Amino acid sequence: MGELLRSAEEHVEERRQLAAKKAAEERARREREAAILRTNHLDKMEGREPQIWNEVENLILTKQPKSYDSAVELLGDLRDLATRKGKVSEFRVRVDGIREAHARKPSFIERLRKAGF
């Protein structure tokens, strides 16, 4: 009886390990796919940075929460593009300027803070 119980426990453990391995493989696959999609997205934006900065400013000027969210999302894209090009310090200067220019918009500033800008 003890041998049967031990065999059952080993079987349960094997199934648990197999399930964990499959979950890890699936997670890795999803992460690879997300990275590819992100790279493609940034590739399409490359070279359009001046227009994107203008779009960010226009979105902020609307004073609407959804527009603030879109502006912050675009800032994330601009940050990643700046990182690609080794221009992170220039990006920081621009974001600091935006933060200063729109300091009286607490909802927007909070979104920047939450996004790590």
C-alpha positions in Angstrom: 0.0 0.0 0.0 2.9 2.4 0.8 4.5 1.7 -2.5 1.2 2.5 -4.4 0.9 5.8 -2.5 4.5 6.7 -3.2 4.0 5.9 -6.9 0.8 8.1 -7.0 2.7 11.0 -5.3 5.5 10.7 -7.8 3.0 10.7 -10.7 1.3 13.8 -9.3 4.7 15.5 -8.9 5.6 14.6 -12.5 2.4 16.1 -13.8 2.9 19.2 -11.7 6.4 19.7 -13.1 5.2 19.1 -16.6 2.4 21.6 -16.2 4.9 24.2 -14.8 7.3 23.6 -17.7 4.5 24.0 -20.2 3.3 27.2 -18.5 6.9 28.6 -18.5 7.3 27.7 -22.2 4.0 29.4 -23.0 5.0 32.5 -21.0 8.3 32.7 -22.9 6.5 32.4 -26.2 4.1 35.2 -25.4 7.0 37.4 -24.2 8.9 36.7 -27.5 5.8 37.6 -29.5 5.2 40.8 -27.5 8.9 41.8 -28.0 8.5 41.3 -31.8 5.3 43.3 -31.9 6.9 46.1 -29.8 9.9 46.2 -32.1 7.7 46.4 -35.2 5.6 49.1 -33.6 8.8 51.2 -32.8 10.2 50.5 -36.3 7.0 52.2 -37.8 7.5 55.2 -35.5 11.2 55.7 -36.3 11.9 59.0 -38.0 8.5 60.4 -36.9 9.7 61.6 -33.5 9.1 65.3 -34.1 5.5 64.7 -35.2 5.0 62.4 -32.2 6.2 65.0 -29.8 3.7 67.5 -31.3 1.0 64.9 -30.9 1.9 64.5 -27.3 1.6 68.3 -26.7 -1.7 68.4 -28.5 -3.1 65.5 -26.5 -2.0 67.2 -23.2 -3.7 70.5 -24.3 -7.1 68.7 -24.6 -7.2 68.4 -20.8 -9.0 65.1 -21.1 -8.1 62.0 -19.1 -8.1 59.6 -22.1 -5.9 62.1 -24.0 -3.5 62.2 -21.1 -3.3 58.4 -21.2 -2.6 58.5 -24.9 0.1 61.1 -24.4 1.8 59.1 -21.7 1.7 56.0 -23.9 3.3 57.9 -26.8 6.0 59.2 -24.3 6.7 55.5 -23.6 7.3 55.0 -27.3 9.5 58.0 -27.5 11.5 56.9 -24.5 12.1 53.5 -26.2 13.1 55.1 -29.5 15.4 57.4 -27.6 16.9 54.4 -25.8 17.5 52.7 -29.2 19.4 55.8 -30.4 21.3 56.5 -27.2 19.5 59.8 -26.7 17.9 59.2 -23.4 19.3 62.4 -21.8 17.6 64.4 -24.6 14.4 62.6 -24.0 14.6 63.4 -20.2 15.1 67.1 -21.0 12.0 67.1 -23.2 9.9 65.3 -20.6 11.1 67.6 -17.8 10.1 70.6 -20.0 6.6 69.0 -20.5 6.4 68.4 -16.8 7.3 72.0 -16.0 5.0 73.5 -18.7 2.0 71.4 -17.5 2.7 71.5 -13.8 -0.8 72.8 -13.1 -2.4 69.7 -14.5 -2.2 67.3 -11.5 -4.0 64.5 -13.2 -1.5 64.5 -16.1 1.5 64.9 -13.7 0.2 61.9 -11.7 0.0 59.8 -14.9 3.6 60.8 -15.7 4.7 59.8 -12.2 2.9 56.4 -12.4 4.5 55.7 -15.8 7.9 56.4 -14.3 8.6 59.7 -16.1 
